[in-house]
Amino acid sequence: NGDFSQGMAGFTSDYNVVPAVQDALASEGLASIMNNTNMGISGWADCPGSSMMVFNAAASASDMVCFQVNVNPTSSYEFSMETVNAHLTSPPIFQFNFNGISIGTFTAGAPPCNWQTYTGFWDANGESSVEICITNLNTEWFGNDYAIDNLRLFEICNVSDEVEVIVESVNASISTPPMITCENSEVILNGVGSTFGPGFEVFWTTLDG
């Protein structure tokens, strides 16, 4: 449900998640699943989307969403999230916590309606599940309005193969040819003593090209 197409199913939030009606996010600390950011407040930028989670940021660093995922204990993972600003002023500063440990922060400083993507990496290190919590560290009350969507966690697969390398002993041997003169304008180059066979090529060169 990383695209919020099923609403808040699978997520928890420190925000008060309210129904999607016009101007539903008139107070700080509110969030809603909406198809356009200016449905939250009519004065916000008109940024269309599909079932994105829209926020009027809280005045304290609160978890926007948390969710639990089962993982392979021996694998590494790539996490990504898309975000868009609904207001020009004071963009959000996201922190991404995996089992309570930050894997990075991201300041979403693009102009309104310009989608941005955060990407981070995490190693399971023996864990069989991970709780992912996303927090906005910006506590400014003015501005700091945005939406998030398309939360994704991918297992990084390692592909290996075997290659056999055969090292051959190579010998290049040529009999010294006679000098080319007016009377002797053609010589035969003889490299019979050199290494020949499948996988070998022979090229003749001279010092002056």
N, C-alpha and C positions, 0 to 999 in steps of 0.2 A: 504493500500500500504506500510505496514511496512517492506516488503521484497524488495522494490524498483523494483518489477517486472513490474510496470507501469512507470518506470523512476521517474521523479520528480513530478508526479501528486500528488497534495495535500500537497506538501512541498514548502517552500521558503528557501533561503540560502544566507548568506553574501558572500559565495564563488562564484567564477566564474565557473559555471558548464559547462564543455566542452564535445564534443563528444568523444566516447570511441575509440581512435586510439592509436597505439603504441607510447609511450613516450609523451602522451598528457598532463601529469602533470609535465612538466619540470621546471615549475616556482612555487614559493610559492603562496598560496592563490587560487589554482586550485583544482577542484574536478570533478569526473566523475563516472557514473554508469558502472561498469566493472565486468567481470567474473574472473579476476586474478589480483592480486596487481602489478605484475611486468609488466603489460601492461601500468601502469602509467609511470614508468621509468624502463628501462630494467635492471638496476642494483639493483632493489629492490628484496626482497625475492619472491619466486614463490609460492604464496598462492592462491590456486584456491577457487572459490566461485560461487555464482549464483546471478547476479544482485546486487552486494554489492556496496555501495558508498565509493569510494576510494579518499583519501585526501593527498595533499601535503600541510601541515599546513601553515596557514597564519602567518605573523609576528606580528599580534595583536590578542587579544582574540575576535574572531568573531564567530557568530552563524553558526554552521555547517548546521543544519536544524532546522526549526520551522514548527509546524503544529497544527491545531485546531481540537479538539475533543469534541463532545457533551457528557455530563455526567449526571448521576443521582445526584441531589443536596444532597441527604441524604446518599450517598454511599462512601466507601473507595475503593482505587484502588491500584493495583500493576503494576509497570512499569518495563520493562526489555529491554535490548539492548545487542547485541553481537558485539564484536570488535576484530580485529586482527592487530598486528603490521606488517608493511612491511619493517621495518628497525630496527636494534638492538639498535640504539642510540636514546636517549631522547624520551621516550614514551609519548603519549598524556595524559593530565589531564582533564578529562571530568567534566563539571558541568551541572546539570540537573535542569532547571528552569521551574516551573509550575506557570503560570500567574505571571511571574517575580520574583518568590521566589524560592530559591534553595532548593531542597529536598535532595541534596547530591552531592559529588564528587567521582571520581573514577580514579585512576592512573592505566593505562593499561600496567603493567610492564613485562608481559610475553615475552619470546623469540618470534621472528618472526614466523608466521604461527600457533601459539598456540591460538586458539579462547578462549576468556574470556566473561563472562556474568556479566553485572551489573543489580542489582535488587534494586528498591526503592519503597517507599510507599507514598501515598498522600490521604488526606481527602478532599472531595468536599466542605464541610462546607457551603452548600447553593448555590454553583456555579453550573450553568447549562452547562457551557462549560469551557474548559481549553486550553490555548495555551502552548504547550510544546516546549521549545527551548533547544538545546544541544550545549554547547560551549566548545571549547578546550582552557584551560587556559595556556597551554604551548606555548610560542611564540618563542622557539628556531628554527632557520632556518635549522640547520643541524640535520638530522634524523626527528623525529616527523612526520612520514609518516605511514598511517594506513587506515583501512577500517571499516565501521560499517554496520550492517545488522540486520534484524529481530527485529524491534522496535515493542513492544507489550504493550498494556494497557488493564488490566483485572479488571473487577469489582469484588470486594471481597463480596461474598454472605454469609450472616449470616443465619444459619439454627437453628431453635429452636423447642422444643417439650415439652410436659407436662408429668410429672411423678407423680403418686399418691403414697405417702408413708404412709403406715398404721403402726402405732406403737402399738404393742400388749403388754399387761401386761403378763410377763412370771413368772411362779411359779415353782420352783423345790423343790419337797418334797419327802422324802423317810423315811420309817420307819427303825429305827436302826436294822440291822439284827443281829441274834445271832452269837456268835463266832464260827468259824470253828474249830472243834476238831477231834480227831481220831474217836470218836464215832458219831460225827455230821459233816460229811465231805461235806455236801451239804446244801446250804441255798437258799431260794427264796427271790429275791430282789423285793420289792413292792414300786412302784412309782406312785400308783393310784392317789395321791393327786397333781401330777405335771400337767403342761399344755401339752395337747395333741391336735392333729388335723392337718389339711393340712398346710404345710409350717414349721412344727416343726419336729425335729429329736432328739432322746434321745441316749446319750452315757453314758456308765458306766465306771468309772475309779477308781483306788485305789491309795492310797498315795505312794505305792511302785511299781506302774505300773502293 
